[in-house]
Amino acid sequence: MNILTQLPPEVRKGQLVSLDFEMFDQVKGKLHRPVGTFAAISIAIEGNPNVYQLYDHHDLRKLVPIISKGSWVIHNALYDLRQFRRFATIKPRFIYDTMLMDQSMQGGLYRTFGLDDLSRRWLGESMNKEVREDFITAHEMTPRMKQYAAKDAVKTLEIAQLQIAKYTGDPAFQAYLVADEPMIFPVLDLQGFRVDVANWRPMIEEFMQKARDLEDELGFNVNSKAQVLAALAKREKLHLPNTKKATLLEYSSRPLIAAILEARTYRKAVSSYGMKWLESSLEDGDMVYSNYKITGAETGRMSSSDPNMQNIPQRKLPIYRSRFLASEGNALEIWDVSQQEPSITAYHSRDRKLLEALNNHISTHLAVAAEIYDNPKLDKNTHPDEYKVGKEINLGLTYGLTAHGLSKRIGKTLEQSEALIRKYFMKFSGVKSYIDIQRDTAYRRGYVTTALGRRIYINPYDRSWENNAINAPIQGGAADFTKVWGRKIWEGINAAGLPQTTNGFIHDETTRDTPKGIIKESGEIVQAAFDETAEQLYKGIPFTVEKEYGKSWAAKSISGEMIDLDEEDDDG
């Protein structure tokens, strides 16, 4: 491999150019933060036998115009572009991300998408990645490290050439072109969350005390499987196979199990989001910045880690969200898609009654309850038990909910639950047809698709494959929606010359930390982007989004956290 320590020749328009960054002083678990010391960039160019390597970060500004006309190829572009943008101005552009392309096209077939994984699959070659550890302690490039870095750039280019040749023209590649790749720069521009540090410790101490008090009352360790099973057998005459949350939730109507789950909730909160979480996550300005992966699951859903903002307790412990604050002079916007998965179910199933409820702006949970109880006047407030049944069925059946599971959730007999499900399928026959067709399709083809065309492979040896076949197009379709919407927001905000303020994608919820003075203008852009996304992906299906403006992320959950923008403007 011929390595030239100089700037490369100017790249022609459309010519593939592979870029690979190496950094010193990187902290494990924080690779999404653009820190560390520049080690090298390796550049491999289509049709050029040489690899070009630069070791001075000042050369990166000179490099940008040289390669600007080319088609950039990067493995895990979020990492490299974060570093690149520290040293040079990078205008938004299309990227061939070898990792992201395979995640888009082979969701469900593989679980790991490192460069060495792709090298084995595409090139039939193993790559020794042990040298990667040298960059943690080194402060200058050794010959071994130079060869390693150069090889990464070359292999990335070779893999990309094969991917492009295979994927171009495949309908499923729309998932990459329309949803995944367009999210690269919006994710790069995500802002962080401001933390109420002063009130974090008192909150954790309160949770610790509540957990201790509950365990004292119960008389056993709620995280001890043996002690919990023994207590349930003795006090409730209930013999369970395990003490997993899913198992206990089926019997949560029993006071003893409700208390166990509550104590576990507090203990989990302390262990997962206690002082260690804060100390490991907090950065200057009392900010936390999550590592968002554009495709973090086989269905295409985004994921969050280091720290994981998608798992911050919400319903049971809304106080957690109150500890994430709007920045000074800002308001936190919470945009929450209403009935997203039932709406996508309606799109795929074309079920008449679901569509009718959506078109009339009626809760689909309420519509299901009204149908199965033959009560068109059924109301959520006056018929809470019936509404709960409708909600459990409406959301649960596409996740594989059985009559056995339903009976435990709603406190009905197995026979009663079976009758309710039969009634549902009789009334919502379109959903029943969708379920049958999805199972048959997955069995015959080995995959299912979202409305956008994202292909999600189904493992026939997984005992949950039938449920996955039903739910993957719905969950994956929701992920497509979030990404397309996120890109449209980003483009609209840029076009208006406003600052990017999106700081989180929490599944069907988008959060923004926005200056109050521009929140109405930017809100119109976010709403328009939402409407355009719904029309593009699910034409004919009414989608709605609820929005709140608050002092903290808990504006929707805690009274007093919400901001009235009109009052704020009048007072000012």
Secondary structure, DSSP 4 states (H G I P E B T S, - for coil): -EEE-SPPPPPPTT-EEEEEEEEESPPTT-TTS--SEEEEEEEEETT--EEEEE--TTHHHHHHHHHTTSEEEESSHHHHHHHHHHHS------EEEHHHHHHHHSBTTBS---HHHHIIIIIS-----GGGGHHHH-SS--HHHHHHHHHHHHHHHHHHHHHHHHHTT-GGGHIIIIIIGGGHHHHHT---EEE-GGGHHHHHHHHHHHHHHHHHHHTS-TT-HHHHHHHHHHHS----S---HHHHHTTTTSHHHHHHHHHHHHHHHHHHHSHHHHHHH-BTTTEE--EEESS-STT---EEESS-STTS--SS-GGGGGGEEPPTTEEEEEEEEETHHHHHHHHHH--HHHHHHHHTT--HHHHHHHHHTT-TT--TTT-HHHHHHHHHHHHHGGGT--HHHHHHHHT--HHHHHHHHHHHHHH-HHHHHHHHHHHHHHHHHSEEE-TT--EEE--TTSTTHHHHHHHHHHHHHHHHHHHHHHHHHHHHHHHTTPPP-EEEEETTEEEEEEEGGGHHHHHHHHHHHHHHHHHHHSTT---EEEEEEESBTTTTTSTT-B--HHHHHHH-
